[in-house]
Amino acid sequence: MPQLKNSKEPICKEQPIGLIGAGGHSKVIQEMIAAHPDYSLCAVLDDQFEETTTKSSILYGPISMSQELRETIPHMKWLIAIGQNESRQLVKERLAFGNTAFATLIHPRAVVSPSAIIGRGAVVMATAVVQADAAIGEHAIINTGSIVEHDCILESFVHLSPGAVLTGCVSVRKGTHIGAGAVVIPGTSIGSWTIIGAGATVTKDIHDQKVAVGIPAREIKDRREGGGK
């Protein structure tokens, strides 16, 4: 495991947050943390970083540093800032952190009902809306401007892209990605590890591990046939 070049802890205010992932999705998460009054970004870990560096009091280094940081800053919370669902789950398994190690991040300009449930590791981005009695699973992404209406259930590792709309009582199973601007009508169920294309309108149930596109959405591919999950 790489050693910290500087034995001092990163300077952190409020609740310190460590991110796993340094790509485009991570950039958005970093800005969300900067906008949040209760959190302070302290570390960004990604295997693209071969060495440990510190910039503006934020530590950058490989993912293997996470264990050392957990010992150095035991009260730090973590987020997996990776947009791709399968990769996010693989990193979660690799880290082997307990659920309490992860933060739940809600942008100050998101609207979340007091009766909604948001799981650990999940993020709700700017101008997103999560309505009454909706349940968002662990490590899910509710992206910019998306809407989760009343009584929807999203399982873990779901990714709702910008501008997507889930009307009431929609069920989305584990690992499914719903594309930008897609609409899902009330009472519809979408299976696990499925992809709903951008702009699609889902009017009937979609099975596990499918790719569905169009208006109305229809299943065009089985992901298992193309080497999907």
MOKAJO-V861691 format. One line per field, one symbol per residue. ss: DSSP state (a for helix, b for strand, c for the rest). psi: psi as a letter, one per 30 degrees, with the letter a starting at -180 (. if undefined). burial: 1 if it has 24 or more other ideal C-beta (glycine too) atoms within 12 Angstrom, else 0. A space follows every 10 residues. Layout:
ss->???
psi->???
burial->???
//
This chain:
ss->cccccccccc ccccbbbbbb cccaaaaaaa aaaaacccbb bbbbbccccc ccbbbccbbb bcccaaaaaa aaccccbbbb ccccaaaaaa aaaaacccaa abccbbcccc bbccccbbcc ccbbccccbb ccccbbcccc bbccccbbcc ccbbccccbb ccccbbcccc bbccccbbcc ccbbccccbb ccccbbcccc bbcccbcccb bbbcbccbbb bbaaaaccc
psi->kkkkfkfkkk jklbjkkkkj kgaeeeeeee eeeefkfflk kfkjkkffjf lklkkhgkkk alfffeeeee eeifgkllkj ikfkeeeeee eeeeehklef fklkkkkfgl jkkfflkklk flkjlkglkj akglkklkgl kjlkglkjak gkjkakgkjj lkgkkjakhk kjlkgkkklk glkklkgkkk akhlkklkgl jjflkklkhl kklljlkkkf kkfffgga.
burial->0001000001 0100011111 1100110111 1110010011 1111110010 0100000111 1110111111 0110011111 1111111110 1100101000 1111111001 1110011111 1111110111 1001111111 1111111110 1111111111 1111111001 1111111110 1111100111 1111111101 1100111111 1110001010 001000001
//
